[in-house]
Amino acid sequence: MAMVATLTNCGAGACMMLSQRTSSSWLPLFLGSRSCSSRDVIGFVDAGVFQGDGRLRLGLSWRLLHCNQSKRKMGALSIRAAVFDQLSTGLEEAWTKLRREDVLTRENMKEPMRDIRRALLEADVSLPVVRRFVNSVSEKAIGTGVIRGVKPDQQLVKLVSLMGGDAVSIEFAKVPPTVILMAGLQGVGKTTACGKLALFLKKKDKSCIMLATDVYRPAAIEQLVTLGKQMEVPVFEAGNQLSPVEIARKGLSEAKKKGVDVVIVDTAGRLQVDKGMMNELKQMKQVLNPTEIFLVVDAMTGQEAAALVAAFNLEVGLTGAILTKLDGDSRGGAALSIKEVSGKPIKFIGEGESMTALEPFYPDRMASRILGMGDILSFVEKAQEVMMQEEAEEMQKKIMEAKFDFNDFLKQTRMMARMGSMGGMLKFIPGMNKVSPLQIREAEKSLKVMESMINSMTPEERADPELLTKSPSRRRRIALGSGRTQEQVSQLVSQLFQMRARMKNLATLMQGGKVPGLDNLDESLRSSQKAPPGTAKRRRTKTELQKLLTKVGQGGSVAKGFGSKREVI
Ligand SMILES: Nc1nc2c(ncn2[C@@H]2O[C@H](COP(=O)(O)OP(=O)(O)OP(=O)(O)O)[C@@H](O)[C@H]2O)c(=O)[nH]1
């Protein structure tokens, strides 16, 4: 029994519906559905090819599907940084509530914004930041209409990603050297960040020198020298015989002599912000006239980091922050607070002890990471896809009007091909490992056989399959052109008509109409759904219902003419 996966665009993410199919293998050609929200039950029509009784058959399935808005997405590898899991979960709960709304109002925003507020506070985002964020997002979001296909919560998601603005890169001095002064409390990762930054800049063909001005912690100079050797970046140090300010002055003149592009100044850390520390930094700033002053903060300090950035900025004036140790189990509050509180951007993030574990900070990526890596991207992608939905709905209309022709079929098979090999795609779909590679290969082969015959048709024949029913010579020509037998061509054309007939019957059923021969199926289905066990009048057995549906499926009650069993050509 092959499992069948049908991919449908389900609003916020691709949902997969798996259904059992008796045929040996079914290759769904996703032909049409409409995006649904979590509460929707949709009628879903798809057609595909399957190997039935040893023959290649075009199939059709119509199901009432309960579209669960699951986060499972085919192929969307959602890698969420552990560091934001808690925050992500909280925010996702808020999105779930918002998704049900078409337009955001003060009323329907209340509860989700309360969830977002709670999630941010639990993630250790500073309270003023949370208050300002919630208010600003609410004001901006309320009243937003639904951009065609993009639900307000997706806009809200974009607002969050805008929260950090654009990435801000290093500013270089007009006249080299560019001086970067690194400040921060003890143990936050300043010295390590100096090494990482030097390597980052070296990779950008910038020559660097590091100044070891931390004369208070003996190992600090040794640590910087070691890092310098590791990355072949020169280090200027004068032991602890000179004051930090003097070392800075000498180091800078050395750099100018050597025509170095960038000077990175490592400074001493303190256990807390103190007057002495601040005065020393101010004196170094006067001597060095740095282009950048980065405060190195530890992500683990959460909202404390924001307060620190604000304090340093007031005293010394900062140009940005480097957020280190994001690979730890920080809750992400620092990343969301710094910009909002200090107005200064995070320029880099450190995610490990290795020298390569430093990358520029991209607020939008951080937002998508916080909200579940990939969800934001797929939300926005879905918005684009939803635009394509019209095309799918156009196709579905043709299906329902039984005007589905070989051009449509080709369009669908090519779309499937664009999505990657069926085998490659199915492996992303949970539970699809039940479909054996042999079945997948068979189905893909069948599809190729069909495509070869369709490609041998003229555009008129594809658009008007009736031409093929009246002319054995046309069928012969297609068989010769595609290297298939005439019987295969006849089988393909016959199946297309049978599929049209089934669709016509199903369309009637979906529109609440009566399909000859099925007049009491509807009532049986309803009663079987409504009546409590044992009270319903004798209902058709499952087999009888299935027989009836099969009869419909084989177009048993369709008008006479081409395509019915009797007229296999
Ligand atoms: N996991 C992790 N560890 C880091 C990161 N950055 C630095 N560390 C570690 O944090 C510790 C302190 O790093 P340092 O660079 O010595 O800190 P510092 O601010 O220079 O410390 P002081 O010189 O005492 O002021 C070291 O063990 C580093 O390996 C990071 O991004 N992730």
The ligand as a Gaussian input file, in Angstrom:
#p B3LYP/6-31G(d) Opt

LIG

0 1
 N       31.369000      29.791000      24.236000
 C       32.018000      30.935000      23.983000
 N       33.091000      31.282000      24.731000
 C       33.712000      32.465000      24.450000
 C       33.271000      33.304000      23.388000
 N       34.105000      34.405000      23.369000
 C       35.008000      34.227000      24.368000
 N       34.773000      33.074000      25.011000
 C       35.527000      32.522000      26.137000
 O       35.295000      33.365000      27.246000
 C       36.486000      33.361000      28.111000
 C       36.939000      34.804000      28.354000
 O       37.381000      35.321000      27.104000
 P       38.433000      36.519000      27.073000
 O       38.584000      36.955000      25.684000
 O       39.668000      36.176000      27.844000
 O       37.649000      37.622000      27.907000
 P       38.136000      39.069000      28.245000
 O       36.956000      39.972000      28.183000
 O       39.297000      39.426000      27.427000
 O       38.554000      38.848000      29.747000
 P       39.489000      39.839000      30.528000
 O       40.743000      39.900000      29.735000
 O       39.645000      39.189000      31.845000
 O       38.792000      41.139000      30.599000
 C       37.517000      32.549000      27.367000
 O       37.529000      31.220000      27.866000
 C       37.021000      32.532000      25.929000
 O       37.412000      31.363000      25.225000
 C       32.110000      32.870000      22.632000
 O       31.625000      33.530000      21.696000
 N       31.527000      31.696000      22.962000

